[in-house]
């Protein structure tokens, strides 16, 4: 992903799909050059378990996990991730 983002990132939007299931996965994808991550499976699990509340619960968990990763790395904004994680 890092090589693709460096080569094509100025010409196209680089997005990551497949295998993204947690806040640390989001952090790794963004640090590697993705501008966006798809997270369908995580939301399907949340909705399956909690019905209508599941989507909101899932996004809350993912936000908390991503915030924790950023705090542990000393990042104040998402754009700092490449400097601290890769």
N, C-alpha and C positions, 0 to 999 in steps of 0.2 A: 504494500500500500504506500509506503514512504516513497519508493521510486516512481510509482505511478503519479502520486500527488505532485512530486517535484517536476516531473516531465510534462504533465497535462493540466495541473491545477490552475494555471492562468487561463486556460482555454475552456475548461469544462468544470462543472461542479463535481467534486469527488465525494461519493457517498459509500458507506459500508453497510452491507447486509450479510447476514448469515453468522450465526454464532454469538451474536451480541445479546447477552442475557442479564448483565449486571452493570452497576456504576463503574467498576474498574474496567469492564469491557468497553464502555463508552469512552472512558478516559484514554485507554490505549488506542482506540480508533481515532479520536480527535488528535491525539499526540502524534499519530502516524500520518496525519494529513487529511483525514476525512473532514468534510464540512458538516456532515449529517450522518446519523446512524438510524437504520430501520430496526424496530424492536417488536415485530408482530407477535412472536411466540410468547414473550413475557406478558403481554397484555391479554392474550388468549388464556393463559394460565390464571391470571387475576380475575378475569370475567367468569371463567369456569368455576372458580372457587367462591367468589363473592357476588356474582351477579352484577348488577348495575354499578355497585360500589367498587368492583374489582379494578376497573381502569384507573380510577382516581387513586386507589390504594397502591397500585403498581407504580404510577408516576411518582407518588410520594416516596416510595422506597428507593426508586432509582435516583431521584434528586438527592436524597439523604446520602446514598452511597457515593455518588459523584462528588458531593460536597466534602465528604470525609476524605476521599482520595486527594482532592485538591488541598485540603487543610494539611494533610500529612506531608504533602510535597512542598508546601509553602506557596502554592499558586493562589493569586488573588482573582484571576480571571482565566477563562477557558483557553484563551490564546497563549497563556503561559505554559500550558501542558507540554508542548514539544521541547521546551527548554529544560524541563525537569524530569520528564519521564523517558525520553528516548536518548 
